[in-house]
Amino acid sequence: MTDTYEPPKVWTWDTESGGRFASINRPIAGPTQDKELPVGKHPLQLYSLGTPNGVKVTVLLEELLALGHSGAEYDAWLINIGDGDQFGSGFVEINPNSKIPALLDHSTTPPTRVFESGAIMVYLAEKFGEFLPTEPSARAECMSWLFWQMGSAPYLGGGFGHFYAYAPEKWEYPINRFAMEVKRQLDVLDRNLADRTYLCGDEYNISDIAVYSWYGALVLHNIYDAAEFLDVASYTNVVRWAQAIEERPAVARGRRVNRPWGPEELRVPERHDASDFG
């Protein structure tokens, strides 16, 4: 970095931050437009986008359906964050933080809103009694890895991904700072998976789904075009684990939901029935 920034005594929002998401970034909450959300035929209404945080929930829902839980049928509506859909009044009523995903469960009276991807995963796992251990030690291990992901991924996406791929200029200090942290996180995972099939042992659970959505995408799909830069192939245990998860049919389906980009055959912008997968 060649220029030195001298912070003012009180920060004010007087210019756009620049970068890919400059048009939607702002320092205040609340809706910017009156826009009701659509409601489909199923009790579970998901409003999301096929980013890693969105994929966590759609994969879990598809896994629940694969186990025969008909109550897990859901309508998935596209929330295009690039267009600012997350600032519509209907969406803000479900998630005051204006981030995807958000879930509304109409099987309860009144309907239950759930926001934050980790909270949605725990809610669904408890509702259907799947993918969350009940034995105290096993449950604690699962929850620990789930919250590890919730606390760690902002360094990967909002930190490394922003400065490496989305910032208007590339600056050495933030890229190095966040690359170091992401590689430390990959090492944490790689060491844990050296003698475990899944994050918590032999059983696949919501922590695997949550961590896979971010770090599996990082090591298998070159997100941020950073696979070579981060030398992700060297984390062989993470690669093995991510490949095993990606072979699951429910994961393949969940990755396609609310996805408006990529090859046409992989796009399922809205999901209302299993037939939407073709």
N, C-alpha and C positions, 0 to 999 in steps of 0.2 A: 504494500500500500504506500503510495507516494504522498498522498495528501493527509494531513492531520485534521481530525474533526474536533472542534472544541464545543462540547455540549453547552447549550444555554442553561440558565438557572432553572427555567421552567420550559418544558417541551411543549410546542404547539404544532398542530397539524396544518401546515400551510403549503405543502407540496406533496405530490404523489411519490411513493417510495421507489417507483421504477420496477422493472422486472415483469415477469409473465402475469402476475396476479395484481398488478398495481391498480387496475380499475375497480377491483372489488374489495381491496383492503381499506379498512377505516378503523378509527380508534373508539367507535361508539357501537352500542348494541341496539337491538330493536329492528322492526321491519322498515323497509323502504318503499313497500308497495302493498296494496290490498290484493291478496290473491289467496283464494280458498284452495285447499288441497282436495284432489279427487279421492273418492272412496270406492273400493271395489267390493267383490262379493264375499271375501273371506274375512274372518275375525281379525287376522293379523294384517296390518297395513304398514308396509315399509316404504320409507321415502329416502332415497339414497342415490349413490353413484358408484360405479365399479372401481373405485380407488381401493388401496389396501384396507382402509377402515370399513368401507362398504362390503368388500369381499368377505371379511370375517363373518358378517351376519348372514349373508346369502349362502355361504358354504355351510354354516351351522344349520340353517333351515333346510337345505337340501339333504344334509346328513340325517336330520330328524325324520324327514319324509321317507328317506331310504329305509329307515328302521320301522316304518309303518305307522308313524304318528300322523294321522289324518288332520288332527287339530293344528298341525304346523303348516298347513296350506296357507299361502300368503299371496297378496298382491304387492308387487314391487314397482313403485313409481319412480320415474327418473327425476332427480333434482340436479340440474346442470349448474354447478357452482360457478362456471365461467360466465354464465348469463345472469348470475345473481339470484337464482331461484331460492336459495337458502334464506334470503331476506324477505320473502313473501310473508304476509301476516299469518297465514295458516301454518306455515312451517315453523315460524318463531313461536307460535302457541305450543307446539310440541317440543321444540328445542330452543330455549331462549338464547343459547350460545351460537345459533345459526351455523352449525356444522353437521355434515352428514356422518353417519346415518341417524335416522330417528324412527321410532316404532310406536304405533298406536294399536293397542290390543282391545278390540271391541267385544271380547268374550267376557269382560268384567263390567260391572256397573258401579260407578261410571267407567268409561274406557280408561285404560291405564296407559299413560305416556311413559316412554323410556328413551332417554338420550344418553350419548356416550357409548361407543361400540362395546367396551368392556362390560358396562352395565347391562346392555342388551343381551350379550352372550350369557351372563350369569342369570338374568331373568328367564331366558328361554331354556337354559340347561336345568334350572330348578323347576320350571313349569312342567317340563316333560320328563324329568328324572333321568337325563342322559348326559354323558360327556363331562360330568362333574362328580368326582368321587365323593362318597359320603363318609368314609372312614376319616377321622380327624386329621391324621398325619398326611394322608394322601390328598385330602382336600386342601390342606394348607400348602402343600407343594404345588398343586395345580394353581391355586390362587396367587402364589408367589410369582410363578412364571407369567401368569396373565398380567399381573400388575407390573412386573419387570418390563413387559412389552409396552404397556401403556405409558410408562415413564421413560422408556428408552427410545421408542420410535420417533418422538419429536426431534431428537438429535440426528436421526437418519433423514427424515423427510423435511422438517422445518429448518434444520441446521445444514447438514451436508447437502441435501438435495437442492435447497434454495441457493446456497452460495456457489455450488458446483455447476448447476444446470439452469437456474432461473434468474439469478441476479443480473442486472444490466451490465455489470463488469465483474471480471474474475479477480479476486483479491487473495493473495497468498495466505495471509494470517487466518481468516475464517475457514478457508478450505482445509488448510492443514489442521486446524483445531478440531473441526468436525470429522475429518477423515480419520484422525487418530482415535476419536471416540467411537466411531462406527467400527473400526477394525478391532478395538478392544471388545466391543459388544459381540462381534463375530467370534472372537476368541473365547469369550464366556460361553457362547453356545457350543462351539466346537469341542471344548473341554468337557462340557456336560454331556454331550452326545457321544463321547468316545466309548462309553460303556453302557449307553442306554439306547433302546430302539426309538423311543419318543422322549419328550422333554422330562416327563415324570417317571419314566421306566418303560414297562411293556405295554401300557394302555394309552391309547390315543384319546385326547380330551380337548376341552376348549382352549387350553393354553397352546397346544400345537397349532390349532386353527388360527389363533390370533397372531402368533409369532411367524407362522408360515406366510401369512398374507403380506407381511413386510419383508422379512429376511429371506424367505423362500423366493419371493419375486426378485430380490436383490441378487441372489446367487444363481438363479436359473434364467432370468429374463432381462438382465442387463438394464435395470431401471436406472434412470439418469445417465445412461451410456457410460457407466462407471465401473463395469465389471473388471476391465483390465487395470484401471487406475487403482482400484481397491484390492486387486489380486484375489477375487472371491473364490476362484477355483482351488486355492490353497487350503480352504477350510473344508476339507473332504468330508468330515462327519456331518457338517451342515448341509452340504450338497446331497449326500446320501439320504438324509432325513427328509429334505425338501422333495426330492424325487419320489420317495415312497408315498408322501402325502399327495403329491400331484397325480399319482396313478389312481387315486380313488375316484370313482365315477361321480360322486356327489361334489367333490372338489371341482372337477371339470365343469359341472353344470353351474355351480355357484360362482365361478370365475367369470361366467358369461353374462350374469344378470346385471342390469343397469349399466351395460357397457355399450356406449354409442360410437366407439372408435375401433380401429383394427380391422382385420379381414371380416367381410360381410357374414361369413358362416359362423363367426364367433360372437356376433352381436346379438344381445337380447336386451334392448333398451328398456322394455317393460316386461314384467313376468306376472301372468295371472293364472297360468295353468301349466302343467307339465308339457302340454303340446306346444308351448311356445318355444321349446328347444328343438322342435323339428324332428 
